[in-house]
């Protein structure tokens, strides 16, 4: 780790475009850090972490609100999985919907989230965001359990101990994208990667609406990854023994030192001491299970620890 203009930067090499972006973020938010696998994003670089006592950033959370990874350890025999992997992956592809704007194939995924979550009616429908969220519920319901496109995936791994894991990477699908688009547009965000990130006062009506909508999208992303992992485990005929689950596009309210901050992580996996995380490469690439450790370089570093927080 090195300090560049008061910003902690991890990694063997520095992407100058991402560094320029995080410097702008530091100027606006006062606290920023750049993780090892960083590169340019919209407003806030991928791998960027920003924090402020009262400001939250839809640009920092990004369009795929709640995007993250989940890995589950199964009791599936590795020898059986290796022998039948072609059929297993064919079954996965037939069962799980992959691709842009896709809906679930043959199974309607029911979840309490759609009926029993008050966030669909923010402040009992007294503001503009409530109606927007309600109008997205049918789309969200139809897409729950779908994976999407790009570098989002379902994969099956064998670890160094011969155990079989299921790993997934995706977020809140079109639901989260529409939430992000709405708030970014209302804030006047420019469609330019190098424009300054949008900052909302978390205590304002708009900020409160965004936070409530973001948290709902985060719960939705968790529900989707839960269902996909359970469904793939069913294809394997296996039981789930352990679950490791994190967002990496989200904003958390966290206490650091004697102050509370809104900490926004964009493509950055939280890792407080003792917290496990799953960092997956693109499909077929190396993926790892990590665990946070206490580090003297963390406390006081831009008031941001590489740390854990509630899921959503």
C-alpha positions as CSV (number, residue, x, y, z in Angstrom):
1,X,0.0,0.0,0.0
2,X,1.2,3.5,-0.8
3,X,-0.3,6.9,0.0
4,X,-0.9,9.2,-3.0
5,X,-2.0,12.7,-2.2
6,X,-3.5,11.5,1.1
7,X,-5.3,8.6,-0.5
8,X,-4.3,5.0,0.3
9,X,-3.8,3.0,-2.8
10,X,-3.3,-0.8,-3.0
11,X,-1.9,-2.8,-5.8
12,X,1.4,-3.4,-7.7
13,X,0.5,-0.9,-10.3
14,X,-1.7,2.2,-10.5
15,X,-4.3,2.9,-13.2
16,X,-3.8,6.6,-13.8
17,X,-7.4,7.1,-15.0
18,X,-8.8,5.5,-11.8
19,X,-6.3,7.5,-9.7
20,X,-7.6,10.7,-11.2
21,X,-11.2,9.7,-10.5
22,X,-10.5,8.8,-6.8
23,X,-8.7,12.2,-6.3
24,X,-11.9,13.9,-7.4
25,X,-13.9,11.7,-5.0
26,X,-11.5,12.6,-2.2
27,X,-12.0,16.3,-2.9
28,X,-15.8,15.9,-2.6
29,X,-16.1,13.4,0.2
30,X,-12.9,13.9,2.2
31,X,-12.2,10.2,2.6
32,X,-11.2,7.8,-0.2
33,X,-9.2,4.7,-0.8
34,X,-8.4,2.6,-3.9
35,X,-8.2,-1.2,-3.8
36,X,-5.7,-3.3,-5.7
37,X,-7.8,-4.4,-8.7
38,X,-8.9,-0.9,-9.6
39,X,-9.9,0.6,-12.9
40,X,-12.0,3.4,-14.3
41,X,-15.8,3.5,-13.6
42,X,-18.5,6.1,-14.0
43,X,-17.7,8.9,-11.5
44,X,-16.1,6.6,-9.0
45,X,-13.5,4.0,-10.1
46,X,-14.2,0.3,-9.7
47,X,-12.3,-0.7,-6.6
48,X,-12.9,2.7,-5.1
49,X,-14.1,3.3,-1.5
50,X,-15.4,6.7,-0.4
51,X,-16.8,7.9,2.9
52,X,-18.5,11.0,4.3
53,X,-20.5,11.7,7.5
54,X,-23.6,12.9,5.7
55,X,-23.2,12.3,1.9
56,X,-24.1,9.2,0.1
57,X,-23.3,8.7,-3.6
58,X,-25.5,6.9,-6.2
59,X,-22.5,7.2,-8.6
60,X,-20.4,5.3,-6.1
61,X,-22.9,2.5,-5.6
62,X,-23.4,2.4,-9.3
63,X,-26.1,1.1,-11.6
64,X,-25.9,-2.5,-10.4
65,X,-27.0,-1.8,-6.8
66,X,-26.1,-4.7,-4.5
67,X,-24.0,-6.5,-7.0
68,X,-21.9,-9.0,-5.2
69,X,-20.7,-12.6,-4.8
70,X,-22.0,-15.6,-2.9
71,X,-20.2,-18.9,-2.5
72,X,-21.6,-22.0,-0.8
73,X,-19.8,-25.0,0.3
74,X,-21.6,-28.3,-0.6
75,X,-21.3,-31.9,0.4
76,X,-21.3,-33.0,-3.3
77,X,-18.6,-35.7,-4.0
78,X,-15.9,-34.1,-6.2
79,X,-15.4,-37.2,-8.2
80,X,-19.1,-37.4,-9.1
81,X,-19.2,-33.7,-10.1
82,X,-16.1,-34.0,-12.3
83,X,-17.5,-37.1,-14.0
84,X,-20.8,-35.4,-14.7
85,X,-19.8,-31.8,-15.1
86,X,-21.0,-31.4,-18.7
87,X,-24.5,-32.6,-17.8
88,X,-24.5,-30.5,-14.6
89,X,-23.7,-27.3,-16.4
90,X,-26.2,-28.1,-19.2
91,X,-28.8,-28.4,-16.4
92,X,-27.7,-25.2,-14.8
93,X,-28.0,-23.4,-18.2
94,X,-31.5,-24.8,-18.8
95,X,-32.6,-23.9,-15.3
96,X,-31.1,-20.5,-14.7
97,X,-31.7,-17.5,-17.0
98,X,-28.6,-15.7,-18.3
99,X,-28.5,-12.6,-20.4
100,X,-29.7,-9.0,-20.6
101,X,-33.4,-8.3,-19.6
102,X,-34.2,-12.0,-19.1
103,X,-36.9,-13.3,-16.9
104,X,-37.0,-16.5,-15.0
105,X,-37.5,-19.5,-17.3
106,X,-39.9,-22.1,-15.9
107,X,-40.1,-21.4,-12.2
108,X,-41.9,-18.5,-10.5
109,X,-39.7,-17.5,-7.6
110,X,-41.8,-16.5,-4.6
111,X,-40.3,-14.3,-1.9
112,X,-41.7,-12.4,1.1
113,X,-39.7,-9.4,-0.1
114,X,-42.5,-8.6,-2.6
115,X,-45.4,-8.6,-0.2
116,X,-44.0,-7.9,3.3
117,X,-41.3,-5.2,2.7
118,X,-42.5,-1.8,3.6
119,X,-39.8,-0.2,1.5
120,X,-42.0,-0.6,-1.6
121,X,-44.2,2.1,-0.1
122,X,-41.6,4.6,1.1
123,X,-43.2,6.8,3.8
124,X,-46.6,5.3,2.8
125,X,-46.4,6.6,-0.7
126,X,-46.1,10.2,0.2
127,X,-43.3,11.0,-2.1
128,X,-42.3,10.5,-5.7
129,X,-39.9,7.5,-5.1
130,X,-42.7,5.3,-3.6
131,X,-44.7,5.2,-6.8
132,X,-41.6,4.5,-8.9
133,X,-40.6,1.6,-6.7
134,X,-44.2,0.1,-6.8
135,X,-44.2,0.3,-10.5
136,X,-41.0,-1.8,-10.7
137,X,-42.3,-4.6,-8.5
138,X,-43.7,-6.8,-11.4
139,X,-40.4,-6.6,-13.3
140,X,-38.4,-7.3,-10.2
141,X,-40.5,-10.4,-9.4
142,X,-40.1,-11.7,-12.9
143,X,-36.3,-11.3,-12.8
144,X,-35.6,-12.7,-9.4
145,X,-33.3,-15.6,-9.8
146,X,-31.9,-14.5,-13.1
147,X,-28.2,-13.8,-13.5
148,X,-27.8,-11.2,-16.2
149,X,-25.0,-10.6,-18.7
150,X,-21.4,-9.4,-18.8
151,X,-19.1,-10.8,-16.2
152,X,-22.0,-12.2,-14.1
153,X,-22.0,-15.9,-13.7
154,X,-22.7,-19.2,-12.0
155,X,-19.7,-21.5,-11.5
156,X,-18.8,-24.7,-9.8
157,X,-15.4,-25.0,-8.1
158,X,-13.3,-27.7,-6.5
159,X,-11.0,-26.3,-3.8
160,X,-7.6,-27.5,-2.7
161,X,-9.2,-29.9,-0.2
162,X,-11.3,-31.5,-2.8
163,X,-14.6,-29.8,-1.7
164,X,-17.2,-28.6,-4.2
165,X,-18.4,-25.0,-4.0
166,X,-21.0,-23.1,-6.0
167,X,-20.1,-19.5,-6.8
168,X,-22.3,-16.7,-8.2
169,X,-21.8,-13.1,-9.2
170,X,-24.7,-10.7,-10.0
171,X,-26.8,-8.0,-8.4
172,X,-30.2,-6.4,-8.5
173,X,-30.8,-6.7,-12.3
174,X,-33.1,-4.3,-14.1
175,X,-34.7,-3.3,-10.8
176,X,-31.5,-1.8,-9.4
177,X,-30.5,-0.2,-12.7
178,X,-33.8,1.7,-12.9
179,X,-33.5,2.9,-9.3
180,X,-30.0,4.2,-10.0
181,X,-31.0,5.8,-13.3
182,X,-33.8,7.6,-11.7
183,X,-31.8,9.1,-8.9
184,X,-28.8,9.9,-11.1
185,X,-31.0,11.7,-13.6
186,X,-32.8,13.7,-10.9
187,X,-29.4,14.8,-9.6
188,X,-28.2,15.9,-13.0
189,X,-25.5,13.2,-13.4
190,X,-23.7,13.4,-16.8
191,X,-23.1,10.4,-19.0
192,X,-19.4,10.8,-18.8
193,X,-17.0,8.6,-16.9
194,X,-14.8,11.5,-15.8
195,X,-17.6,13.7,-14.5
196,X,-17.7,14.3,-10.7
197,X,-19.8,11.7,-8.8
198,X,-23.2,12.6,-7.6
199,X,-23.5,13.3,-3.8
200,X,-26.8,13.3,-2.0
201,X,-27.4,14.6,1.5
202,X,-28.4,11.5,3.4
203,X,-30.6,13.7,5.7
204,X,-32.6,15.2,2.8
205,X,-35.8,13.7,1.4
206,X,-34.1,12.7,-1.8
207,X,-31.2,11.1,0.2
208,X,-33.6,9.2,2.4
209,X,-35.5,8.0,-0.6
210,X,-32.4,6.8,-2.3
211,X,-31.1,5.0,0.8
212,X,-34.4,3.2,1.3
213,X,-34.6,2.2,-2.4
214,X,-30.9,1.1,-2.4
215,X,-31.4,-1.1,0.7
216,X,-34.5,-2.7,-1.0
217,X,-32.4,-3.4,-4.1
218,X,-29.7,-4.9,-1.8
219,X,-32.2,-7.2,-0.2
220,X,-33.4,-8.2,-3.6
221,X,-29.9,-9.0,-4.8
222,X,-29.3,-11.1,-1.8
223,X,-32.6,-13.0,-2.4
224,X,-31.6,-13.7,-6.0
225,X,-28.2,-15.0,-5.2
226,X,-29.7,-17.1,-2.4
227,X,-32.2,-18.7,-4.8
228,X,-29.7,-19.4,-7.5
229,X,-27.2,-21.1,-5.1
230,X,-30.0,-23.2,-3.6
231,X,-31.3,-24.2,-7.1
232,X,-27.8,-25.2,-8.3
233,X,-27.3,-27.2,-5.1
234,X,-30.5,-29.0,-5.9
235,X,-29.2,-29.8,-9.4
236,X,-26.0,-31.3,-7.7
237,X,-28.2,-33.3,-5.3
238,X,-26.2,-31.7,-2.5
239,X,-26.7,-30.0,0.8
240,X,-25.2,-26.6,1.6
241,X,-22.8,-26.7,4.5
242,X,-21.5,-23.1,4.6
243,X,-22.4,-19.8,3.0
244,X,-20.2,-16.7,2.3
245,X,-22.1,-13.7,1.0
246,X,-21.2,-10.1,0.3
247,X,-22.2,-7.0,-1.7
248,X,-19.5,-5.1,-3.4
249,X,-21.6,-2.3,-4.8
250,X,-23.3,-0.7,-1.9
251,X,-23.3,2.0,0.8
252,X,-23.2,1.1,4.5
253,X,-23.6,3.2,7.6
254,X,-20.5,2.4,9.7
255,X,-18.7,3.7,12.8
256,X,-15.0,4.4,12.4
257,X,-13.2,5.8,15.4
258,X,-15.7,8.0,17.2
259,X,-17.7,9.0,14.0
260,X,-20.4,7.5,11.9
261,X,-19.9,7.5,8.1
262,X,-21.7,6.5,4.9
263,X,-19.1,4.2,3.4
264,X,-19.6,3.5,-0.3
265,X,-17.8,0.5,-1.9
266,X,-17.8,0.1,-5.7
267,X,-16.4,-3.2,-6.8
268,X,-14.7,-3.5,-3.4
269,X,-15.4,-6.5,-1.0
270,X,-15.8,-5.6,2.7
271,X,-13.4,-7.5,4.9
272,X,-13.4,-6.6,8.6
273,X,-11.2,-8.8,10.8
274,X,-12.8,-12.3,10.9
275,X,-15.2,-11.6,8.1
276,X,-15.1,-14.0,5.1
277,X,-15.6,-13.0,1.5
278,X,-15.7,-14.6,-1.9
279,X,-13.8,-12.8,-4.6
280,X,-14.5,-14.4,-7.9
281,X,-12.7,-14.0,-11.2
282,X,-14.6,-14.1,-14.5
283,X,-16.0,-17.5,-15.2
284,X,-13.2,-20.1,-15.4
285,X,-10.7,-17.8,-13.8
286,X,-9.1,-18.2,-10.3
287,X,-11.5,-17.4,-7.5
288,X,-10.7,-17.2,-3.8
289,X,-12.3,-17.2,-0.3
290,X,-10.7,-14.5,1.8
291,X,-10.9,-13.5,5.5
292,X,-10.2,-10.1,6.9
293,X,-7.4,-9.6,9.3
294,X,-6.6,-6.8,11.7
295,X,-4.0,-4.5,10.0
296,X,-2.2,-1.5,11.5
297,X,-2.5,0.1,8.1
298,X,-6.3,0.1,8.3
299,X,-7.2,2.3,11.3
300,X,-6.9,5.9,10.6
301,X,-6.3,5.4,6.9
302,X,-8.7,8.0,5.4
303,X,-11.0,6.9,8.3
304,X,-11.9,3.8,6.3
305,X,-11.1,0.3,7.3
306,X,-11.5,-2.6,4.9
307,X,-14.3,-3.8,6.9
308,X,-17.7,-5.5,7.3
309,X,-21.2,-4.1,7.8
310,X,-24.7,-5.5,7.7
311,X,-25.7,-7.1,4.4
312,X,-28.4,-4.7,3.4
